[in-house]
Amino acid sequence: MLRSMCKSKLHGAVVTEANIHYRGSIGIDTGLLEAADIMPFERVQIVNVNNGQRLETYVIAAEPGSGTICMNGGAARWAEVGDKLLIISYALMESREARTHSPKLVFVDEKNQIAELKLQADSEDE
């Protein structure tokens, strides 16, 4: 049996841009993608902490070090600049692997710069 497990999470990312005229997706600073082990075009679930809504889309890479979190297309109406997000990636795993898996947690500050890196096993508050 395959289980869908949290692979990684960007915690507290702040929306910096919203572009309704783009075809879709979320643009994320490449440095944040690398830290969270998320690839361009990978599917992610996004939780908007400000309004409680969730959506799924795919990722596009933004300039490294820019702190960019840009909602594109229809998602640009779903979040406002300044909203805080949780961006979660998932992976399919066999049960044996899932039992010992520790997701990467990337906590960012208000400028979307990495504040802390953790593995889920190390975190007591998650």
C-alpha positions in Angstrom: 0.0 0.0 0.0 1.2 3.5 -0.8 0.5 6.3 1.7 0.5 10.0 0.9 2.8 11.6 3.4 3.9 15.2 4.1 7.3 15.5 2.5 8.1 19.1 3.4 6.5 22.4 4.4 7.3 26.1 4.1 5.8 27.5 7.2 4.7 31.2 7.5 5.5 32.2 4.0 4.2 35.7 3.2 2.5 36.5 -0.1 4.6 39.2 -1.8 2.7 39.4 -5.2 -0.5 38.4 -6.9 -0.7 38.3 -10.7 -4.3 37.5 -11.9 -3.2 37.6 -15.6 -0.7 34.7 -15.3 -1.9 31.3 -16.3 -1.6 29.7 -12.9 0.6 28.3 -10.2 2.6 29.8 -7.3 6.0 31.4 -7.8 8.4 30.6 -4.9 12.0 31.8 -4.3 14.3 29.0 -5.6 16.3 29.1 -2.3 13.2 28.2 -0.4 12.3 25.4 -2.9 15.8 23.9 -2.4 15.6 24.1 1.4 12.2 22.4 1.4 13.1 19.8 -1.4 10.3 21.1 -3.7 10.8 21.0 -7.4 9.5 23.3 -10.1 6.2 22.0 -11.4 5.7 19.9 -8.3 2.1 19.9 -6.9 1.7 21.6 -3.6 -1.2 22.2 -1.2 -1.4 25.8 0.1 -3.1 26.8 3.3 -4.0 30.5 3.7 -3.6 31.2 7.5 -5.5 34.5 7.1 -8.7 33.1 5.7 -8.5 29.4 6.4 -8.8 28.3 2.8 -6.8 25.6 1.0 -5.9 25.1 -2.6 -3.6 23.0 -4.8 -1.5 24.2 -7.6 2.0 23.6 -9.0 5.2 25.5 -8.3 7.3 27.7 -10.6 10.8 28.9 -9.6 11.3 32.5 -8.7 14.6 34.4 -8.3 16.8 32.9 -5.6 17.1 35.1 -2.5 14.2 37.3 -3.6 11.8 36.1 -1.0 9.1 35.9 -3.7 5.9 34.1 -3.0 3.6 35.0 -5.9 0.1 33.8 -6.3 -0.8 33.5 -10.0 -4.0 33.1 -12.1 -7.2 32.4 -10.2 -5.2 31.9 -7.0 -4.3 35.6 -7.1 -7.9 36.2 -5.9 -7.6 33.6 -3.2 -4.8 35.4 -1.3 -3.8 39.0 -0.7 -0.3 40.4 -0.5 0.7 40.1 3.2 -1.3 36.9 3.8 0.6 34.1 5.6 0.7 30.7 4.0 1.7 27.1 4.7 3.0 25.4 1.6 3.0 21.6 1.8 4.4 19.0 -0.5 3.6 15.3 -0.3 5.2 12.1 -1.4 3.8 8.6 -1.9 5.6 6.0 0.3 5.3 2.4 1.2 4.1 1.9 4.8 7.5 0.8 6.0 9.2 4.0 4.7 6.3 6.2 5.9 6.7 5.0 9.5 10.3 6.4 9.7 9.9 9.4 7.4 10.6 12.9 8.8 9.4 15.8 6.7 11.5 18.9 6.2 10.1 21.9 7.9 11.3 25.3 6.7 10.2 28.2 8.9 10.5 31.6 7.3 10.5 35.2 8.6 8.3 38.1 7.5 10.6 38.7 4.5 10.5 35.0 3.4 14.1 34.3 4.5 14.9 31.1 6.2 14.6 31.5 10.0 14.9 27.8 11.0 15.1 24.3 9.4 13.8 21.2 11.3 12.9 17.7 10.6 9.4 16.7 11.9 10.9 14.2 14.3 12.8 17.1 16.0 9.7 19.3 16.3 7.4 19.1 19.3 5.0 21.9 18.2 3.9 20.4 14.8 
